[in-house]
């Protein structure tokens, strides 16, 4: 296209919020001298272009999202957010408000008006004008006798068809004649009880075949196009072409472009079938669809009068452009030609004229691209490569007009020119006249400069495509790596979950011992992770160890405290081992409440490995906004595989200084410095006066006794303790998980005196006993297990540990 600078004619100015009018919601329509305008608020303005004055202002109960004009029937349909569709008669809006009229209405109700004009009364819209109340409606379009709506459900978009009334009847639509569900959707998150206003609305466009009648009453600005028969049949199939049925094209905020054949949808109500067969997905732009239209790229033959569009166009918010056209293949057959382009974004609004031009506005200004392929013949026998094909690249030309939020192509443009009706981001209503005949002839020198500019643009486009290919290749590599990692995770999960009985391919063994750290004896747990499987634990795996401490003094009604340690597992191949040591206590207060439960599990974080692959960043697109970014993964999402659980009780926590076991002659739990100082100041030979000393001096030790059948004990112990007395074998079995187990076994002891974590003595005595009052048949030989301690709490803990072993093994 020639690059003439448009002549801009400003009509009126409207008040706009701070920061300008937001794109997506404003609409402008034109019929004759009347202009219907919505700035995205609650008002709809009727402006007289010839008289240069505002003639009516209508106030709706909510934000206006869409306008549709049926000129011949003189009605205006308005979609109001969270309310429904309203119908206004144009006969009421044609009366102009004269300058000397004195009943101007209340100034408080007027949101804005024409610059330099007197106030115009604001007309509140009657609630009875709502012909289709539905709070879930997000888009609609009107055909000759059908009202098509698009509603947002909890998980899916739903398209519905209603009968439109005939002229002179009640404007409310008749019964529903069709319904189908489209793709799934993620509703925007808002406050509880009320959803947030969407940033992007769906786009509907009605496409008709050449044989069908033009949608009655539709002006040029309404969302309806008529396609050539070849393109219509290739896009929508033979059924739509034979039925001569209109087709509704739908562009969704998630980037999906789909279509529904109207007559097929109506028929499905009487003969239901597969709902998925009613919806055909044409393409996916992977970004919100902001415009769907059609244009003519080929010159008309001399014997053709009707102008039918031969190219379907869809634009995404970030500049991705789709063009579909009927073309010829090498065998001479008609095939659909689909091309994707990338133009500067973000695209705020767009429109197509009667030729091959697409006008689109960005934050930098108004631009135009030409989809006509110069010199492409119509006859397939004269083609060179791909006749009638689309251009390989688009070169947007800047028209020197500021940022616009809505566009409309006027039907009163001169031959060969274009006239755009638009609303700027600053709220100014304007007309842009583009007349290529006004352009002065250019010299060959200017043509050469323009050719050089085109070459630079072409080279720049090649570099941009190369960088984009490199970025997409990196994204593909990330996804391949993520799939490989997920495959390994599945293999490890199946190996662990299928081996619940017997030895596990990946195990974690837990043992305890006393160690001397920072002038204090500390009970530590050692977790040994062994990989006996054929799989490798690579990046992303972590060993999670949870330490659950018991409540105070075995008070079952009070909750314990849990600490979780996460240790990354890097490159643990088959046969590898990893050892982790954790302190169990005593804590800063010198207390160690037993029992303590230690649980081990393998955890694989999906966010770290898979999250990046699902959301690769494209450097050629704007970063997605917070309200459009899908929530790919929850923050704690991952795979957790339990390995083992071990309870550390008082029997494992005992130390035996009298046996000479290492780490039992240390200082014991840390004491209060004040108590230590007072102890050193005590007179030599005097007795300590603390509560522990007084309890040990004046109170007898707490004693608990458990009697167990000797026969049951021999059966439970088996041959593992052969050669020693049953009392020695029982003591060895009870202390098998203690660090002193080997020394006790070597000395063949049947009683031992240990030290609890808090320093008090615990005495274990195993002796033979006879129970005479239990069985009428005679006395029963038993083993008596006696626990003595000056601390009642420690005696209870030891008793609890012994009972737990007996219950689990006898």
C-alpha positions in Angstrom: 0.0 0.0 0.0 1.1 3.6 -0.5 1.9 5.3 2.7 -0.2 8.4 2.9 -0.5 10.2 6.1 -4.1 10.2 7.2 -6.1 13.4 7.7 -7.4 13.3 11.2 -10.7 15.0 12.1 -11.5 15.4 15.8 -15.3 15.2 16.6 -15.6 15.3 20.4 -13.8 14.6 23.6 -15.0 12.4 26.5 -13.9 12.3 30.1 -11.6 9.3 30.8 -10.1 7.8 34.0 -6.6 8.6 35.1 -4.2 6.8 32.8 -6.5 6.8 29.8 -9.2 4.6 28.5 -8.4 0.9 28.8 -8.6 -1.3 25.7 -10.9 -4.3 25.3 -14.2 -2.9 26.5 -14.8 0.4 24.4 -16.9 0.1 21.3 -17.8 2.5 18.4 -20.4 1.9 15.7 -21.6 4.1 12.9 -24.9 4.2 10.9 -25.3 7.1 8.6 -24.7 10.3 10.5 -25.2 8.7 13.9 -22.3 7.3 16.0 -22.9 5.0 18.9 -20.1 5.0 21.4 -19.2 3.2 24.6 -16.0 4.2 26.5 -15.9 1.1 28.7 -18.0 2.6 31.5 -21.7 2.6 32.2 -22.6 5.1 29.5 -23.6 4.7 25.8 -23.4 7.9 23.8 -25.3 8.8 20.6 -23.4 11.4 18.6 -24.6 13.3 15.5 -21.7 13.5 13.1 -23.3 16.1 10.8 -24.6 18.4 13.5 -21.4 17.9 15.6 -23.3 17.4 18.8 -24.2 14.8 21.4 -27.9 13.9 21.2 -28.4 11.3 23.9 -26.6 9.5 26.8 -27.9 6.2 28.2 -26.8 5.0 31.6 -26.7 1.2 32.2 -26.6 -0.6 35.5 -23.0 -1.9 34.9 -20.0 -1.8 32.6 -20.9 -2.0 28.9 -19.0 -4.7 27.2 -20.4 -4.9 23.6 -22.7 -3.2 21.1 -24.5 -4.6 18.1 -26.5 -2.5 15.6 -29.3 -3.7 13.4 -29.9 -0.7 11.3 -32.9 -1.7 9.2 -34.8 -2.8 12.3 -33.6 0.3 14.1 -32.5 -1.5 17.3 -29.3 -1.4 19.3 -28.3 -4.4 21.4 -26.1 -3.7 24.4 -24.3 -6.3 26.6 -24.0 -5.1 30.2 -21.6 -6.8 32.6 -23.2 -9.2 35.1 -26.6 -8.1 34.0 -27.4 -9.3 30.4 -28.4 -8.0 27.0 -30.5 -4.9 26.6 -32.4 -3.8 23.5 -32.8 0.0 22.7 -35.0 1.3 19.9 -33.2 3.8 17.7 -36.4 5.8 17.2 -35.9 7.2 20.7 -32.4 8.3 20.1 -32.8 10.2 16.8 -34.4 13.3 18.4 -31.7 15.9 18.8 -31.4 18.0 21.9 -31.5 21.6 20.8 -29.2 24.2 22.3 -32.1 26.3 23.8 -33.7 23.3 25.5 -33.9 24.0 29.2 -34.8 20.6 30.7 -31.2 19.4 30.7 -31.5 17.0 33.6 -29.3 16.6 36.7 -25.6 17.5 36.2 -24.7 15.0 38.8 -25.7 12.1 36.6 -23.6 13.2 33.6 -20.4 11.3 33.5 -18.9 13.2 30.5 -20.1 14.8 27.3 -19.1 16.5 24.1 -16.4 19.2 24.4 -18.0 22.7 24.0 -21.6 21.5 24.0 -24.3 22.1 26.6 -25.2 19.4 29.1 -27.2 16.4 27.7 -29.7 14.7 29.9 -28.7 11.2 31.0 -31.4 8.6 30.4 -31.4 5.7 32.8 -32.1 2.5 30.9 -35.3 0.9 32.0 -34.8 -2.6 33.6 -37.6 -3.9 31.3 -35.2 -3.2 28.3 -33.1 -6.3 29.4 -34.3 -8.9 26.9 -31.9 -11.6 28.1 -30.9 -11.4 31.8 -27.8 -13.6 32.4 -24.9 -12.6 34.6 -22.5 -15.1 32.9 -22.8 -13.6 29.4 -19.4 -12.4 28.0 -20.1 -11.9 24.3 -23.0 -12.1 21.7 -23.8 -11.5 18.1 -27.0 -11.1 16.2 -28.0 -12.8 13.0 -31.1 -12.3 10.9 -33.4 -14.4 13.1 -30.9 -15.7 15.7 -29.3 -14.3 18.8 -25.9 -16.1 19.6 -24.5 -15.7 23.1 -21.3 -16.9 24.8 -21.5 -17.5 28.6 -18.7 -18.4 31.0 -19.5 -21.4 33.2 -17.5 -22.8 36.1 -15.2 -24.8 33.9 -16.3 -24.3 30.3 -17.5 -21.7 27.8 -21.0 -22.3 26.6 -22.5 -21.1 23.3 -26.3 -20.7 23.2 -28.8 -19.8 20.3 -32.1 -18.0 20.8 -34.9 -17.1 18.4 -35.0 -13.4 17.6 -38.4 -11.9 17.4 -39.9 -10.6 14.2 -40.4 -6.8 13.6 -43.2 -5.4 15.8 -43.1 -8.3 18.3 -41.9 -8.3 21.8 -38.1 -7.7 21.6 -37.4 -10.4 24.1 -35.9 -13.5 22.4 -37.9 -16.6 22.1 -36.9 -20.1 23.4 -33.5 -21.5 23.2 -32.9 -23.5 20.0 -29.3 -24.7 20.4 -26.5 -25.1 22.9 -23.0 -26.4 22.9 -20.0 -26.3 25.3 -16.6 -25.1 24.0 -13.2 -25.6 25.5 -12.4 -25.6 29.2 -11.5 -22.3 30.8 -10.0 -20.9 34.0 -12.2 -18.1 35.4 -10.3 -15.1 36.8 -9.8 -15.2 40.5 -11.7 -12.5 42.4 -13.2 -11.7 45.7 -15.5 -14.3 47.2 -19.0 -14.1 45.9 -18.1 -11.9 43.0 -15.8 -12.7 40.1 -13.3 -10.1 39.0 -13.8 -8.3 35.7 -12.0 -10.1 32.9 -9.2 -8.4 31.1 -9.9 -10.0 27.8 -13.4 -10.8 26.4 -14.2 -13.4 23.8 -14.5 -12.3 20.1 -17.4 -13.5 18.0 -17.7 -13.1 14.2 -20.4 -14.5 11.9 -19.2 -15.9 8.5 -21.7 -16.5 5.7 -21.3 -18.3 2.3 -21.9 -16.4 -0.9 -25.3 -18.0 -1.5 -26.8 -17.0 1.8 -28.6 -13.7 2.2 -26.8 -10.9 4.0 -27.6 -10.7 7.7 -30.5 -8.4 7.9 -29.8 -5.0 9.3 -26.1 -5.5 9.9 -24.0 -2.5 9.2 -20.4 -2.6 8.1 -19.3 -2.2 11.7 -21.2 -5.2 12.9 -19.4 -8.5 13.4 -20.4 -10.2 10.1 -18.4 -11.2 6.9 -19.3 -13.0 3.7 -16.6 -15.4 2.4 -15.9 -16.8 -1.0 -17.3 -20.3 -1.6 -13.9 -21.9 -2.0 -12.6 -20.6 1.3 -15.9 -21.2 3.1 -15.9 -24.9 2.0 -12.3 -25.4 2.9 -12.6 -23.9 6.3 -16.0 -25.3 7.5 -16.6 -28.4 5.4 -19.1 -29.6 2.8 -22.0 -29.7 5.3 -21.9 -26.0 6.0 -21.5 -25.2 2.3 -24.5 -27.4 1.2 -26.7 -26.1 4.0 -25.6 -22.5 3.2 -25.5 -22.1 6.9 -23.9 -19.2 8.7 -20.9 -20.1 10.9 -20.0 -18.4 14.2 -16.3 -17.9 14.6 -15.2 -17.7 18.2 -11.8 -16.4 19.5 -11.2 -17.2 23.2 -9.0 -15.5 25.8 -6.8 -18.6 25.9 -5.9 -18.2 22.2 -8.2 -20.9 20.7 -10.0 -20.1 17.4 -13.0 -22.4 16.8 -16.2 -22.4 14.8 -19.8 -23.6 15.2 -22.2 -24.2 12.2 -25.5 -22.6 13.2 -27.9 -24.9 11.3 -26.1 -28.0 12.6 -26.4 -26.7 16.1 -30.1 -26.1 15.7 -30.6 -29.6 14.3 -28.7 -31.1 17.3 -31.5 -30.0 19.6 -34.0 -32.4 18.0 -31.4 -35.2 17.3 -28.7 -35.0 19.9 -25.3 -36.4 19.0 -21.7 -36.0 20.1 -21.3 -32.3 21.3 -17.6 -32.3 20.3 -18.6 -32.9 16.7 -20.4 -29.5 16.7 -17.3 -27.5 17.5 -14.3 -27.4 15.1 -11.0 -26.0 16.3 -9.4 -24.0 13.5 -6.2 -22.9 15.2 -4.6 -21.8 18.5 -2.8 -18.5 18.7 -1.5 -19.2 22.3 -2.4 -15.7 23.3 -5.8 -13.9 23.8 -7.7 -13.3 20.5 -8.6 -9.7 20.2 -9.9 -9.5 16.6 -11.5 -11.7 13.9 -12.3 -10.3 10.4 -12.0 -10.9 6.7 -10.8 -9.0 3.7 -10.2 -9.2 -0.1 -6.6 -9.8 -1.2 -7.2 -10.5 -4.9 -8.5 -8.0 -7.5 -12.0 -8.6 -8.7 -12.7 -9.9 -12.2 -14.6 -7.5 -14.5 -17.8 -9.6 -14.5 -18.0 -9.8 -10.7 -20.1 -7.4 -8.8 -20.4 -8.8 -5.3 -17.3 -8.3 -3.1 -16.7 -11.5 -1.2 -13.8 -11.9 1.2 -11.1 -14.4 0.2 -9.0 -14.2 3.4 -9.8 -14.8 7.1 -7.7 -12.9 9.6 -7.3 -13.3 13.4 -5.0 -11.2 15.7 -3.7 -12.0 19.1 -3.0 -9.5 21.9 0.8 -9.9 21.6 0.9 -9.5 17.8 0.6 -13.0 16.6 -1.4 -12.8 13.3 -3.2 -15.7 11.5 -4.2 -15.4 7.8 -6.1 -18.3 6.0 -6.8 -18.2 2.3 -7.8 -20.7 -0.5 -4.8 -21.4 -2.7 -3.6 -23.9 -5.3 -1.2 -26.8 -4.6 1.3 -28.2 -7.1 -1.3 -30.6 -8.5 -3.7 -27.8 -9.2 -6.1 -28.6 -6.3 -7.6 -26.0 -3.9 -6.1 -26.2 -0.5 -6.3 -23.9 2.6 -3.2 -21.8 3.0 -2.4 -20.8 6.6 0.3 -18.4 7.5 1.3 -17.0 10.9 2.9 -13.6 11.2 4.3 -11.6 14.1 3.6 -7.9 14.2 4.4 -5.3 16.9 2.2 -5.6 19.9 0.4 -5.5 22.2 -2.6 -5.1 19.9 -5.3 -3.0 21.5 -7.9 -3.1 18.6 -8.0 -3.8 14.9 -10.3 -3.5 11.8 -10.3 -4.6 8.1 -11.3 -2.4 5.2 -12.9 -3.3 1.9 -9.5 -4.0 0.4 -6.5 -5.9 1.7 -5.5 -3.8 4.6 -5.6 -4.6 8.3 -5.5 -1.6 10.7 -4.3 -2.3 14.2 -3.4 0.0 17.1 -0.7 -0.5 19.7 0.5 1.6 22.5 2.9 3.2 20.0 0.2 4.3 17.6 -1.9 3.2 14.6 -0.4 0.8 12.0 -1.5 -0.8 8.8 -0.4 -4.0 7.0 -1.2 -5.1 3.5 -2.0 -8.8 2.9 -2.2 -8.5 -0.9 0.5 -10.5 -2.8 1.5 -8.2 -5.6 1.6 -9.8 -9.0 -0.1 -13.0 -8.0 -2.3 -14.3 -10.9 -5.8 -15.7 -10.4 -5.4 -18.5 -13.0 -3.6 -21.5 -11.5 -2.1 -22.3 -15.0 -0.2 -19.0 -14.8 1.2 -19.5 -11.3 4.8 -19.3 -10.4 5.3 -21.3 -7.3 2.2 -20.5 -5.3 -0.2 -18.2 -7.2 -2.6 -16.2 -5.1 -0.7 -17.0 -2.0 -0.2 -14.7 1.0 2.9 -12.6 1.4 5.8 -14.3 3.3 6.2 -11.3 5.6 4.2 -8.3 6.7 5.6 -4.8 6.9 3.5 -2.6 9.3 3.5 1.0 8.3 3.0 3.6 11.0 0.2 6.1 10.1 1.3 8.7 12.6 -1.9 8.5 14.8 -1.7 8.1 18.5 -2.8 5.0 20.4 -6.5 4.0 19.8 -8.6 1.7 22.0 -11.4 0.9 19.4 -11.7 1.1 15.6 -14.5 1.0 13.1 -14.3 1.2 9.3 -16.9 3.6 7.9 -18.9 2.6 4.9 -18.9 6.2 3.5 -15.2 6.2 2.5 -14.3 7.3 -1.1 -13.4 4.7 -3.7 -9.9 3.3 -3.1 -9.6 5.0 0.3 -10.6 4.2 3.8 -12.3 6.1 6.6 -11.7 5.0 10.2 -13.9 6.0 13.1 -11.9 5.6 16.3 -11.6 6.5 20.0 -8.2 7.4 21.3 -6.8 6.4 24.7 -7.3 9.9 25.9 -11.1 9.7 25.2 -11.2 11.7 21.9 -13.6 10.6 19.2 -12.0 11.1 15.7 -12.2 10.2 12.0 -9.1 9.2 10.1 -9.3 9.8 6.4 -6.9 7.7 4.3 -7.0 8.6 0.5 -4.1 7.2 -1.6 -5.1 9.5 -4.5 -3.9 12.5 -2.5 -0.4 11.2 -2.4 2.0 13.1 -4.7 4.0 11.1 -7.3 7.4 10.1 -6.0 10.7 10.1 -7.8 12.8 7.0 -8.5 15.2 8.2 -5.9 12.5 8.0 -3.2 11.5 4.6 -4.5 15.1 3.4 -4.2 15.2 4.6 -0.6 12.0 2.9 0.1 13.4 -0.3 -1.4 16.4 0.0 0.8 14.2 0.4 3.8 12.3 -2.8 2.9 15.5 -4.7 2.5 16.6 -3.6 6.0 13.2 -4.6 7.4 13.6 -8.0 5.7 17.1 -8.6 7.1 15.8 -7.5 10.5 12.9 -9.9 10.2 15.3 -12.8 9.3 17.4 -12.0 12.4 14.3 -11.9 14.6 13.1 -15.2 13.3 16.5 -16.7 13.9 16.5 -15.5 17.5 13.0 -16.8 18.0 13.9 -20.2 16.6 16.8 -20.4 19.0 14.5 -19.4 21.9 11.9 -22.0 20.9 14.6 -24.7 20.6 15.7 -23.9 24.1 12.1 -24.3 25.3 11.8 -27.6 23.5 15.0 -28.8 25.1 13.7 -27.8 28.5 10.5 -29.8 28.0 12.4 -32.8 26.7 14.6 -32.7 29.8 11.6 -32.4 32.0 9.9 -35.4 30.4 13.1 -37.4 30.9 13.1 -36.5 34.6 9.4 -37.4 34.9 10.1 -40.8 33.3 12.8 -41.4 35.9 10.4 -40.3 38.7 7.8 -42.7 37.5 10.3 -45.6 37.4 11.5 -44.9 41.0 7.9 -44.5 42.2 6.8 -47.8 40.6 9.8 -49.6 42.0 9.1 -48.4 45.6 5.3 -48.8 45.5 5.5 -52.4 44.1 7.9 -53.7 46.8 6.0 -53.1 50.0 6.9 -56.6 51.2 10.5 -57.8 51.3 13.7 -55.7 50.7 13.1 -52.4 49.1 15.2 -51.1 46.2 15.7 -47.8 47.9 15.9 -47.9 51.7 16.7 -45.6 54.6 18.1 -47.2 57.9 17.9 -45.2 61.1 20.1 -45.8 64.1 20.9 -43.7 67.3 23.9 -43.1 69.4 25.3 -40.6 71.9 27.8 -38.1 70.8 29.7 -35.3 72.6 29.0 -31.9 71.0 29.8 -28.4 72.4 30.4 -29.6 76.0 27.2 -31.6 76.0 26.1 -35.1 75.4 23.7 -35.2 72.5 21.6 -38.1 71.2 22.0 -38.2 67.4 20.2 -40.2 64.7 22.0 -41.5 61.7 20.0 -42.0 58.5 21.6 -44.2 55.9 20.1 -43.9 52.4 20.9 -46.8 50.2 20.1 -47.1 46.5 19.9 -50.7 45.5 17.8 -50.1 42.4 18.9 -49.7 38.8 17.8 -46.0 38.7 19.7 -42.9 39.5 18.4 -40.2 41.9 19.4 -37.0 40.1 18.7 -33.3 40.6 15.3 -32.6 42.0 15.2 -35.5 44.6 15.5 -34.7 48.3 15.6 -36.8 51.4 13.0 -35.4 53.9 13.5 -36.4 57.5 10.7 -35.5 60.0 11.5 -35.6 63.7 8.2 -35.7 65.8 8.8 -35.1 69.5 6.4 -36.6 72.0 4.3 -34.5 74.4 5.3 -33.7 77.9 5.5 -36.8 80.2 3.5 -38.9 77.8 0.5 -36.6 78.1 -1.6 -38.0 75.2 -3.9 -35.1 75.1 -1.2 -32.5 74.3 0.3 -32.3 70.8 4.0 -32.8 70.1 6.3 -30.7 67.9 7.6 -31.7 64.5 10.8 -30.5 62.7 11.4 -31.5 59.0 14.9 -31.5 57.5 15.2 -31.4 53.7 18.6 -32.6 52.3 19.1 -32.5 48.5 20.1 -35.8 46.9 22.5 -35.1 44.0 23.7 -37.9 41.7 23.0 -40.9 43.9 23.5 -43.7 41.4 22.8 -47.5 41.7 24.7 -48.9 44.6 25.3 -45.5 46.2 25.0 -44.5 49.8 24.3 -41.2 51.5 24.6 -40.8 55.3 22.8 -37.9 57.2 23.3 -37.3 61.0 20.7 -35.2 62.9 20.7 -34.2 66.6 17.6 -35.3 68.6 18.4 -33.6 71.9 18.6 -32.5 74.6 17.5 -29.1 73.6 18.4 -25.7 75.0 16.4 -26.4 78.2 18.4 -29.6 78.8 15.3 -31.8 78.3 14.8 -34.7 75.9 11.2 -36.0 75.8 11.1 -39.5 74.6 9.8 -41.3 72.6 10.8 -39.4 69.4 9.6 -40.6 65.9 11.9 -40.2 63.0 10.3 -40.6 59.5 12.2 -40.7 56.2 10.8 -40.0 52.7 12.0 -39.2 49.2 10.5 -36.0 47.7 10.7 -34.9 44.1 9.8 -31.2 43.4 7.8 -30.8 40.3 8.0 -27.0 40.5 11.8 -26.9 40.1 12.0 -29.2 37.1 8.6 -29.2 35.4 7.5 -25.7 36.2 10.1 -24.0 34.1 9.3 -26.2 31.1 5.6 -25.5 31.3 6.1 -21.7 31.4 9.1 -20.9 29.0 9.6 -17.2 28.6 9.6 -15.9 25.0 11.8 -12.8 24.8 9.7 -11.5 21.9 6.5 -11.2 23.9 5.5 -9.0 26.8 5.7 -10.8 30.2 2.2 -12.0 31.1 0.3 -10.0 33.6 -0.6 -11.3 37.0 -4.3 -11.7 36.1 -3.5 -13.7 32.9 -0.7 -15.9 34.2 -2.1 -19.4 34.6 -1.3 -21.1 37.9 0.7 -24.0 36.6 1.7 -25.8 39.8 0.9 -25.3 43.5 3.8 -24.3 45.6 4.1 -27.5 47.5 3.4 -29.8 44.6 5.6 -32.8 44.3 6.0 -36.6 44.6 6.5 -37.9 48.1 7.6 -41.6 48.6 7.7 -42.8 52.3 10.8 -45.0 53.0 10.9 -45.8 56.8 9.8 -44.8 60.2 11.6 -45.4 63.5 10.7 -44.6 67.1 13.5 -43.7 69.5 12.3 -44.6 73.1 13.9 -44.6 76.5 15.5 -48.0 76.1 17.5 -46.6 73.2 18.3 -43.4 75.0 19.8 -45.0 78.1 23.6 -44.7 78.7 25.6 -47.1 80.8 28.7 -45.4 82.5 29.3 -48.5 84.7 30.0 -50.6 81.5 32.6 -48.2 80.1 30.5 -47.4 77.0 32.0 -44.5 75.0 30.3 -41.1 75.3 28.8 -42.0 78.7 31.4 -40.3 80.9 30.7 -36.8 79.6 29.3 -33.8 81.4 25.7 -34.7 80.9 23.0 -32.1 80.0 24.0 -28.5 80.3 23.1 -26.9 83.6 22.0 -23.5 84.5 25.2 -21.4 85.2 23.7 -20.0 88.4 23.1 -23.5 89.8 26.6 -24.4 88.9 28.0 -21.4 90.7 25.9 -22.1 93.8 27.1 -25.7 93.8 30.7 -24.7 93.9 30.0 -22.3 96.8 28.5 -25.2 98.9 30.4 -26.1 102.1 32.5 -29.3 101.6 30.8 -32.3 103.1 27.3 -30.8 103.0 24.5 -32.4 101.0 23.0 -30.7 97.9 19.6 -29.1 98.6 18.0 -29.3 95.2 14.6 -31.0 94.5 16.3 -34.0 92.8 18.5 -34.6 95.8 15.7 -34.3 98.3 13.5 -36.7 96.3 16.4 -39.2 96.1 17.1 -38.9 99.9 13.6 -39.0 101.3 11.4 -40.8 98.7 11.9 -44.4 97.5 12.4 -45.0 93.8 9.5 -45.5 91.5 9.1 -49.2 90.6 7.2 -50.9 87.8 7.0 -54.7 87.2 6.0 -56.7 84.2 5.6 -60.4 84.2 5.8 -62.3 80.9 5.3 -66.0 80.3 8.7 -67.7 79.9 7.4 -70.0 77.2 6.2 -67.0 75.1 9.6 -65.3 75.5 11.6 -68.4 74.4 9.3 -68.7 71.3 9.8 -65.1 70.4 13.5 -65.1 70.9 14.1 -68.3 69.1 17.6 -69.6 68.5 19.2 -66.1 68.3 20.1 -66.1 72.0 21.1 -69.8 72.5 23.7 -70.6 75.1 22.6 -67.9 77.6 20.0 -67.8 80.3 16.5 -66.5 79.5 17.0 -63.5 81.7 20.2 -62.5 79.9 18.6 -63.1 76.5 15.6 -61.0 77.5 17.8 -58.0 78.5 19.8 -58.3 75.3 16.6 -58.3 73.3 15.2 -55.2 75.1 18.5 -53.3 74.5 19.2 -54.6 71.0 18.9 -51.1 69.5 21.0 -49.4 72.2 24.6 -48.4 71.5 25.7 -50.7 74.4 24.0 -53.8 73.1 27.3 -55.6 72.2 28.9 -54.9 75.6 25.7 -56.2 77.4 25.7 -59.3 75.2 29.4 -59.9 75.9 29.1 -59.7 79.7 25.9 -61.8 79.8 24.1 -59.5 82.2 20.6 -60.0 83.5 20.4 -56.6 85.2 22.0 -53.3 84.4 21.9 -49.7 85.8 21.7 -46.9 83.2 21.4 -43.2 83.1 18.5 -41.4 81.4 19.0 -38.3 79.2 18.3 -36.0 82.1 20.9 -37.7 84.3 18.7 -39.8 86.6 19.3 -43.5 87.2 17.2 -46.2 85.6 17.7 -49.7 86.8 16.6 -52.7 84.7 16.4 -56.1 86.5 15.3 -59.4 84.8 14.6 -62.4 87.1 12.7 -65.6 87.0 9.4 -65.7 88.8 6.4 -68.1 89.3 2.8 -67.0 88.9 0.5 -69.2 91.0 -2.8 -67.3 91.0 -3.4 -67.1 87.3 -4.0 -70.6 86.0 -6.1 -73.3 87.9 -3.9 -76.0 86.4 -0.9 -74.9 88.4 1.9 -72.4 88.6 3.3 -70.8 85.4 7.0 -70.1 84.9 7.5 -66.4 84.0 10.1 -63.7 83.6 9.8 -60.6 85.8 11.0 -57.3 84.2 11.5 -54.7 86.8 12.1 -51.0 86.2 13.3 -48.7 89.0 14.0 -45.0 88.8 14.1 -42.0 91.1 12.2 -40.1 88.3 8.6 -41.2 87.9 8.6 -39.8 84.3 11.6 -41.8 83.3 10.2 -44.9 84.9 7.0 -44.4 82.9 9.0 -43.9 79.6 11.0 -47.1 80.2 7.8 -49.0 81.0 6.1 -47.7 77.9 9.1 -48.8 75.8 9.1 -52.3 77.2 5.4 -52.8 76.7 5.7 -51.6 73.1 8.4 -54.2 72.4 6.3 -57.0 74.0 3.1 -56.0 72.1 4.9 -55.9 68.8 6.8 -59.2 69.1 4.8 -61.6 71.3 
